[in-house]
């Protein structure tokens, strides 16, 4: 007997229930026109099963890179004057898991400008959209997140399987001027997806 996933799993309970019965009979072989049950009935039961949520609590994060004068953009590359440190809070992680990991993904409708360098294009649904810039996502040491491989990273090296807990993921975002591109005014917004993995 095994539990089989048939769709999205939600917390709840499965009551104890009978799966099958087995009975033994003897009769006048080969016609078996007269059958007599021998012994009792064997019942195959599934015990009550509880399904609990094994996820951490994570909320959306708005990263405000601010309003900047075009004079900031004097040539291709990342613009330190526009950078903003932000933190993803991962709270109420339950105990009992081997690891808690995360990765960043391109949001639907958002392309990469240079995926390996952590550069994503702007969201063109926000009009008027600024031009000439992309947004770069790095860690606090300015190591770019690689959107081409989207590696899984430990949410914290000290996750405790015995106690669970609260953790933080420190990241950084900044504007990046494209090579040979003039920067024009508009909304320089974009989006990424934060995905958790529990093992």
C-alpha positions as CSV (number, residue, x, y, z in Angstrom):
1,X,0.0,0.0,0.0
2,X,1.3,3.5,-0.8
3,X,-0.1,7.0,-0.9
4,X,-0.1,8.4,-4.4
5,X,0.0,12.1,-5.2
6,X,-2.9,13.0,-7.6
7,X,-2.7,16.8,-7.5
8,X,-1.8,19.7,-5.2
9,X,-1.4,18.6,-1.6
10,X,-3.1,20.5,1.2
11,X,-3.0,20.0,4.9
12,X,-5.7,17.8,6.4
13,X,-6.5,14.2,7.4
14,X,-7.4,10.9,5.8
15,X,-9.8,8.9,8.1
16,X,-9.1,5.2,8.8
17,X,-11.0,3.1,6.3
18,X,-11.2,-0.4,4.9
19,X,-9.4,-1.1,1.7
20,X,-10.3,-4.7,1.0
21,X,-11.5,-8.0,2.6
22,X,-10.1,-11.5,2.1
23,X,-12.1,-14.7,2.8
24,X,-11.3,-18.4,2.3
25,X,-13.8,-20.9,0.9
26,X,-13.9,-24.6,0.2
27,X,-16.3,-26.4,-2.2
28,X,-16.8,-29.3,-4.6
29,X,-14.0,-28.8,-7.0
30,X,-14.2,-28.2,-10.0
31,X,-17.8,-26.9,-10.2
32,X,-17.8,-25.1,-6.8
33,X,-21.6,-25.3,-6.7
34,X,-21.5,-25.6,-3.0
35,X,-19.1,-23.2,-1.1
36,X,-18.4,-23.0,2.6
37,X,-16.4,-20.2,4.1
38,X,-13.5,-21.4,6.2
39,X,-12.4,-19.3,9.2
40,X,-13.0,-15.6,9.6
41,X,-12.6,-12.6,7.3
42,X,-9.3,-10.8,7.0
43,X,-9.7,-7.0,6.7
44,X,-7.1,-4.8,5.1
45,X,-7.3,-1.3,6.7
46,X,-5.6,2.0,6.2
47,X,-5.0,3.8,9.5
48,X,-5.8,7.5,9.9
49,X,-3.2,9.7,8.2
50,X,-2.5,13.3,8.9
51,X,-1.0,15.6,6.3
52,X,0.7,18.6,7.7
53,X,2.2,21.7,6.1
54,X,6.0,21.4,5.9
55,X,6.7,24.9,4.5
56,X,8.2,28.1,5.8
57,X,6.4,31.4,5.8
58,X,7.6,33.8,3.0
59,X,6.1,37.1,2.0
60,X,6.4,39.2,-1.2
61,X,9.3,41.7,-1.0
62,X,9.1,45.1,-2.7
63,X,12.6,46.5,-3.5
64,X,12.5,50.2,-4.1
65,X,15.6,51.3,-6.1
66,X,14.6,54.9,-6.0
67,X,14.3,57.7,-8.5
68,X,17.6,58.7,-10.3
69,X,18.7,61.5,-12.5
70,X,19.9,60.4,-16.0
71,X,23.3,61.9,-15.1
72,X,24.0,58.8,-12.9
73,X,24.1,56.7,-16.1
74,X,27.4,57.7,-17.7
75,X,28.4,54.4,-19.3
76,X,27.8,50.7,-19.5
77,X,27.9,48.6,-16.3
78,X,26.3,48.4,-12.8
79,X,25.5,51.6,-11.1
80,X,26.5,51.5,-7.4
81,X,24.6,54.7,-6.8
82,X,21.3,52.9,-7.5
83,X,22.0,49.7,-5.5
84,X,19.6,48.6,-2.7
85,X,20.2,45.8,-0.2
86,X,17.1,43.8,0.6
87,X,16.3,40.7,2.7
88,X,13.9,37.8,2.1
89,X,12.7,36.6,5.5
90,X,12.0,32.9,5.8
91,X,10.1,32.4,9.0
92,X,8.5,29.6,11.0
93,X,10.3,26.8,9.2
94,X,9.2,23.5,10.8
95,X,11.5,21.0,12.3
96,X,12.1,17.6,10.8
97,X,13.4,18.5,7.3
98,X,16.9,17.6,6.0
99,X,17.3,21.0,4.3
100,X,15.6,24.1,3.2
101,X,16.7,25.6,-0.1
102,X,15.7,28.4,-2.4
103,X,16.3,29.6,-5.9
104,X,15.4,32.7,-8.0
105,X,13.6,32.4,-11.3
106,X,12.7,34.7,-14.1
107,X,9.0,35.8,-13.7
108,X,6.6,35.0,-16.5
109,X,6.9,37.7,-19.2
110,X,10.4,38.8,-18.0
111,X,13.4,38.0,-20.1
112,X,17.0,37.8,-19.1
113,X,19.4,40.5,-20.5
114,X,22.4,38.5,-19.4
115,X,21.2,35.5,-17.4
116,X,24.7,34.3,-16.2
117,X,25.4,37.8,-14.9
118,X,22.2,38.1,-13.0
119,X,20.7,40.7,-15.4
120,X,17.0,40.8,-16.1
121,X,15.0,43.0,-18.5
122,X,12.4,45.5,-17.4
123,X,8.7,44.8,-17.3
124,X,7.3,46.5,-20.4
125,X,3.7,46.3,-19.1
126,X,4.6,49.3,-16.9
127,X,4.2,52.3,-19.3
128,X,6.1,54.4,-20.1
129,X,8.9,51.9,-19.6
130,X,12.4,53.2,-19.2
131,X,15.0,52.1,-21.7
132,X,18.7,51.5,-21.7
133,X,18.9,49.7,-18.4
134,X,18.5,46.3,-16.9
135,X,18.4,45.2,-13.2
136,X,21.1,43.1,-11.7
137,X,20.5,40.7,-8.7
138,X,23.5,39.7,-6.6
139,X,24.4,38.7,-3.1
140,X,25.8,41.2,-0.6
141,X,29.3,40.4,-2.0
142,X,28.2,41.5,-5.5
143,X,28.3,37.9,-6.8
144,X,25.7,37.8,-9.5
145,X,22.9,35.2,-9.3
146,X,23.0,32.9,-12.3
147,X,19.6,32.9,-14.0
148,X,20.8,30.6,-16.7
149,X,21.2,27.7,-14.2
150,X,19.0,28.9,-11.4
151,X,21.0,27.0,-8.7
152,X,19.4,25.8,-5.5
153,X,21.0,27.5,-2.5
154,X,20.7,26.7,1.2
155,X,18.4,29.1,2.9
156,X,20.8,28.9,5.8
157,X,23.8,26.6,6.5
158,X,22.7,26.2,10.1
159,X,19.1,25.1,9.5
160,X,18.2,22.9,12.5
161,X,16.2,19.8,11.7
162,X,15.5,19.4,15.4
163,X,14.0,22.9,16.0
164,X,13.3,24.6,12.7
165,X,13.4,28.4,13.0
166,X,13.6,31.8,11.2
167,X,16.1,32.7,8.6
168,X,17.1,35.6,6.3
169,X,18.5,35.7,2.8
170,X,20.5,38.9,2.2
171,X,20.5,40.1,-1.5
172,X,21.2,43.2,-3.5
173,X,19.7,44.8,-6.6
174,X,21.0,47.6,-8.8
175,X,20.4,49.2,-12.1
176,X,22.8,48.3,-15.0
177,X,23.3,50.5,-18.0
178,X,23.4,48.5,-21.3
179,X,26.3,49.0,-23.5
180,X,25.8,51.7,-26.2
181,X,22.3,52.4,-24.9
182,X,21.0,55.8,-24.0
183,X,18.9,55.8,-20.8
184,X,15.4,57.3,-21.2
185,X,12.9,58.2,-18.5
186,X,10.1,55.8,-17.5
187,X,9.3,53.0,-15.1
188,X,12.3,50.7,-14.7
189,X,10.4,47.9,-12.9
190,X,10.8,44.2,-13.1
191,X,10.0,41.0,-11.2
192,X,11.6,37.7,-10.1
193,X,10.1,34.6,-8.6
194,X,11.3,33.1,-5.3
195,X,10.9,29.3,-5.0
196,X,11.5,27.1,-1.9
197,X,12.5,23.5,-1.8
198,X,12.0,21.3,1.2
199,X,13.8,18.0,1.6
